[in-house]
Amino acid sequence: MTTPPAEAPGPRVIYARPALLAERSTSYCPGCGHGVVHRLIAEVLGELDLGPRTIAVAPVGCAVFAYDYLNLDFVEAPHGRAPAVGTGIRRVRPDAFVLTYQGDGDLASIGTAEIVHAAARGERITAVFVNNGVYGMTGGQMAPTTLVGQKTTSTPTGRDPAFHGNPIPMTEMLAVLPGVAYAARGSTADAASIGRTKSYLKKACQVQLAGAGFAIVEVLSNCPVGWGMTPVESMEWLTDHVTPIYPLGVIADRTGPTRAVASGRTDPAPAPTAAAPTDPAPAPTAGG
């Protein structure tokens, strides 16, 4: 009896649309990073089989369009109030996976109180914070995260710290709170950064599943139109000017028996002080 020939292996899948990512044209401006973040969220939630039990909260601003592109149940929140709405969902639906998606104008300005107190309470929420340094939807005005010297429509000569204050490092500020189980910062600047950002997002979701507390992932993104640049120029600006001011890496991780520190040491888990970012970089003054 002869052995039938082995079947040839099928083609290797290099790209496939995640099931949770809607198949439709985007309304985002050319080069906008929101679409990249949407895909990462769709991939992570799909891999963790969280789609059916996720209730996401959309804010006001460009980030609001997330509900057009992610096949998830969404609740619309007033400007800046996504963490408060997420808290309400958590109270009445303890079985749900709660995801909030906010931009920097929404989270770091009008929504500062809500994000601080949700983090302080250790709410079991996974917060995705997209930081592109401006109010994108309303015309590119200065946001709390705008760099010193960066020109916007409301700071045409550049952000002056003596007049406008300094940029707020929101994730570092939140990371010192003991209720924050995990805090990290990623970027959409290049393929390697996108891959690391996906790992941060997955960890932040797993933190909620483990009931460990509040988790936040900040994602540095570009806004070509708001910055008055081409998409390529905006990606270069993101790498050369934004990342040194907002270093990438895990900022706090209180989920294990020890807490990782940038130097490679480990400190006891109860320590409330957040670890320094794991990928520090020199901080030049930003130009506009």
C-alpha positions as CSV (number, residue, x, y, z in Angstrom):
1,M,0.0,0.0,0.0
2,T,1.4,3.3,-1.0
3,T,1.4,6.4,1.3
4,P,-0.4,9.3,-0.3
5,P,1.8,12.4,-0.8
6,A,1.7,14.9,2.0
7,E,-0.4,18.0,1.3
8,A,1.5,21.1,0.6
9,P,1.3,23.6,3.5
10,G,-1.1,26.5,2.9
11,P,0.0,30.1,2.5
12,R,1.3,31.9,5.6
13,V,-1.0,34.6,6.7
14,I,0.9,37.9,7.0
15,Y,-2.1,40.2,7.2
16,A,-5.7,39.8,8.2
17,R,-8.3,42.3,9.4
18,P,-9.1,41.7,13.1
19,A,-12.7,40.6,13.5
20,L,-13.3,43.5,15.9
21,L,-12.1,46.1,13.5
22,A,-14.9,47.4,11.3
23,E,-14.5,47.1,7.5
24,R,-15.2,50.7,6.5
25,S,-13.4,53.8,5.2
26,T,-11.8,56.0,7.9
27,S,-12.8,59.6,8.5
28,Y,-9.5,60.4,10.2
29,C,-7.1,62.8,8.5
30,P,-4.3,61.3,6.3
31,G,-1.5,60.1,8.6
32,C,-3.5,60.2,11.8
33,G,-2.4,57.7,14.4
34,H,-5.8,56.9,15.8
35,G,-6.4,54.1,13.2
36,V,-3.2,52.4,14.3
37,V,-4.4,52.4,17.9
38,H,-7.8,51.1,16.9
39,R,-6.2,48.1,15.2
40,L,-4.0,47.3,18.2
41,I,-7.1,47.4,20.5
42,A,-9.0,45.2,18.1
43,E,-6.1,42.7,17.9
44,V,-5.6,42.6,21.7
45,L,-9.3,42.2,22.6
46,G,-9.7,39.6,19.9
47,E,-6.7,37.6,21.1
48,L,-8.0,37.7,24.7
49,D,-11.6,36.9,23.5
50,L,-12.9,40.0,25.2
51,G,-15.0,41.4,22.4
52,P,-18.4,40.0,23.6
53,R,-18.0,41.2,27.2
54,T,-16.4,44.6,26.5
55,I,-18.2,47.8,27.1
56,A,-16.1,50.7,25.8
57,V,-16.6,54.4,26.6
58,A,-16.0,57.0,23.8
59,P,-15.3,60.7,24.7
60,V,-15.6,64.0,22.9
61,G,-12.9,64.9,20.4
62,C,-11.3,62.9,17.5
63,A,-11.3,59.8,19.8
64,V,-15.1,59.7,19.7
65,F,-15.0,58.1,16.3
66,A,-13.7,54.9,17.9
67,Y,-17.2,53.6,18.0
68,D,-17.3,53.8,14.2
69,Y,-14.4,51.5,13.8
70,L,-14.4,49.0,16.6
71,N,-17.1,46.3,16.7
72,L,-17.8,46.7,20.4
73,D,-20.6,48.0,22.6
74,F,-19.9,51.7,23.2
75,V,-21.3,54.3,25.6
76,E,-20.9,58.0,24.8
77,A,-19.6,60.1,27.6
78,P,-19.7,63.9,28.1
79,H,-16.4,65.7,27.5
80,G,-13.7,64.3,29.8
81,R,-16.1,62.1,31.8
82,A,-15.2,58.7,30.3
83,P,-13.7,57.4,33.6
84,A,-16.8,58.4,35.5
85,V,-19.0,56.7,33.0
86,G,-16.7,53.7,33.1
87,T,-17.0,53.6,36.9
88,G,-20.8,53.5,36.6
89,I,-20.6,50.6,34.1
90,R,-18.2,48.8,36.5
91,R,-20.7,49.2,39.4
92,V,-23.7,47.8,37.5
93,R,-22.0,45.3,35.3
94,P,-19.2,43.7,37.3
95,D,-18.9,41.0,34.7
96,A,-18.1,43.4,31.9
97,F,-14.7,44.3,30.6
98,V,-14.5,48.1,30.7
99,L,-12.4,50.1,28.3
100,T,-12.1,53.9,28.1
101,Y,-10.6,55.6,25.1
102,Q,-9.6,59.3,25.4
103,G,-7.4,61.9,23.8
104,D,-5.2,64.3,25.6
105,G,-7.5,67.3,25.5
106,D,-10.3,65.2,26.9
107,L,-8.4,63.3,29.5
108,A,-5.7,65.8,30.6
109,S,-7.8,69.0,30.6
110,I,-11.5,68.9,31.1
111,G,-11.4,65.3,32.4
112,T,-8.5,65.7,34.9
113,A,-10.6,65.2,38.0
114,E,-12.3,62.1,36.6
115,I,-9.2,60.3,35.6
116,V,-7.3,61.2,38.8
117,H,-10.1,59.9,41.1
118,A,-10.8,56.8,39.1
119,A,-7.1,56.0,39.3
120,A,-7.0,56.8,43.0
121,R,-9.9,54.4,43.7
122,G,-8.2,51.7,41.7
123,E,-11.2,51.2,39.5
124,R,-10.9,48.0,37.4
125,I,-10.8,50.0,34.1
126,T,-8.4,49.8,31.3
127,A,-7.8,53.4,30.0
128,V,-6.3,54.1,26.6
129,F,-4.9,57.6,26.4
130,V,-3.9,58.9,23.0
131,N,-1.6,61.9,23.3
132,N,-1.1,63.9,20.1
133,G,-0.3,67.2,21.9
134,V,-3.2,69.3,20.5
135,Y,-7.0,69.7,20.4
136,G,-7.3,68.0,17.0
137,M,-11.0,68.2,16.3
138,T,-11.4,71.9,17.1
139,G,-8.5,73.2,15.1
140,G,-5.2,72.4,16.6
141,Q,-5.2,74.5,19.8
142,M,-2.8,74.0,22.6
143,A,-3.5,71.1,24.9
144,P,-2.1,70.4,28.4
145,T,0.4,68.1,26.7
146,T,1.7,70.6,24.1
147,L,5.4,70.9,24.1
148,V,7.3,74.0,25.2
149,G,7.9,76.1,22.1
150,Q,5.4,74.2,20.0
151,K,3.3,76.4,17.8
152,T,-0.5,75.8,17.7
153,T,-3.4,77.9,16.6
154,S,-3.8,79.3,20.1
155,T,0.0,79.7,20.7
156,P,1.2,81.0,17.3
157,T,4.5,82.0,18.7
158,G,5.0,78.8,20.6
159,R,4.0,77.5,24.1
160,D,5.7,79.8,26.7
161,P,6.0,78.1,30.1
162,A,6.0,81.4,31.9
163,F,2.6,82.2,30.4
164,H,1.0,78.8,29.5
165,G,2.7,76.5,32.0
166,N,4.6,73.4,31.3
167,P,3.3,70.2,29.6
168,I,1.7,67.8,32.1
169,P,3.1,64.3,32.2
170,M,-0.3,62.7,33.0
171,T,0.8,59.1,33.1
172,E,3.7,59.7,35.5
173,M,1.4,61.8,37.7
174,L,-1.2,59.0,37.8
175,A,1.4,56.3,38.3
176,V,2.3,57.5,41.8
177,L,-1.2,56.6,43.0
178,P,-1.3,53.1,44.7
179,G,-4.6,52.3,43.0
180,V,-2.8,52.3,39.6
181,A,-1.7,48.7,39.1
182,Y,-0.1,49.3,35.7
183,A,1.0,52.4,33.7
184,A,2.9,52.5,30.5
185,R,3.6,54.7,27.5
186,G,3.9,53.6,23.9
187,S,4.1,55.2,20.5
188,T,2.9,54.9,16.9
189,A,6.1,56.3,15.5
190,D,7.5,53.1,14.0
191,A,6.9,49.4,13.7
192,A,9.0,48.5,16.7
193,S,7.2,51.0,18.9
194,I,3.8,49.9,17.7
195,G,4.7,46.3,18.6
196,R,5.8,47.3,22.1
197,T,2.6,49.4,22.5
198,K,0.5,46.3,21.7
199,S,2.3,44.4,24.5
200,Y,1.5,47.3,26.9
201,L,-2.2,47.3,25.9
202,K,-2.4,43.5,26.3
203,K,-0.8,43.7,29.8
204,A,-3.3,46.5,30.8
205,C,-6.2,44.3,29.8
206,Q,-4.8,41.4,31.7
207,V,-4.5,43.6,34.8
208,Q,-8.2,44.2,34.7
209,L,-9.0,40.6,34.2
210,A,-6.9,39.8,37.3
211,G,-8.8,42.3,39.3
212,A,-5.5,44.1,40.2
213,G,-6.7,47.7,39.8
214,F,-6.6,50.6,37.4
215,A,-4.5,50.3,34.3
216,I,-3.5,53.0,31.8
217,V,-1.6,53.0,28.5
218,E,-0.6,56.4,27.0
219,V,0.1,56.2,23.3
220,L,2.1,59.0,21.7
221,S,0.5,59.8,18.3
222,N,0.9,62.4,15.6
223,C,-1.6,65.0,14.3
224,P,-0.3,66.0,10.9
225,V,-3.1,68.5,10.2
226,G,-3.0,70.0,13.7
227,W,0.7,70.3,13.6
228,G,0.8,71.8,10.1
229,M,3.0,69.0,8.8
230,T,3.0,66.3,6.2
231,P,2.4,62.8,7.7
232,V,6.1,61.9,7.2
233,E,7.2,65.2,8.9
234,S,4.8,64.5,11.8
235,M,6.3,61.0,12.4
236,E,9.8,62.5,12.5
237,W,8.6,65.2,14.9
238,L,7.0,62.5,17.1
239,T,10.3,60.6,17.3
240,D,12.7,63.5,17.5
241,H,10.8,66.0,19.7
242,V,7.9,64.4,21.5
243,T,9.4,61.1,22.6
244,P,12.3,62.7,24.5
245,I,9.8,64.8,26.6
246,Y,7.5,61.8,27.1
247,P,9.9,58.7,27.5
248,L,8.5,55.4,26.4
249,G,8.2,52.3,28.6
250,V,6.5,50.8,31.6
251,I,6.2,53.5,34.2
252,A,4.6,51.5,37.0
253,D,3.8,47.8,37.5
254,R,2.4,46.7,40.8
255,T,0.9,43.4,39.6
256,G,3.6,41.0,40.7
257,P,5.5,40.1,43.8
258,T,8.1,42.7,42.9
259,R,7.9,46.0,41.1
260,A,10.2,46.6,38.1
261,V,12.5,49.6,38.3
262,A,14.3,51.2,35.3
263,S,17.7,50.3,36.6
264,G,16.9,46.6,36.7
265,R,16.5,46.4,40.5
266,T,13.3,45.2,42.1
267,D,11.6,46.9,45.0
268,P,8.9,45.5,47.3
269,A,5.5,45.6,45.7
270,P,3.8,47.8,48.3
271,A,6.0,50.8,47.5
272,P,3.7,53.5,46.1
273,T,6.4,55.3,44.1
274,A,6.2,54.7,40.4
275,A,9.1,53.4,38.5
276,A,10.9,55.7,36.1
277,P,10.2,55.0,32.4
278,T,12.2,52.1,31.1
279,D,13.4,53.8,27.9
280,P,14.7,57.2,29.0
281,A,15.9,59.6,26.4
282,P,17.5,63.1,26.5
283,A,15.0,66.0,26.5
284,P,15.7,68.7,24.0
285,T,13.6,71.8,23.8
286,A,10.8,71.4,21.2
287,G,10.5,73.7,18.3
288,G,7.5,74.7,16.3
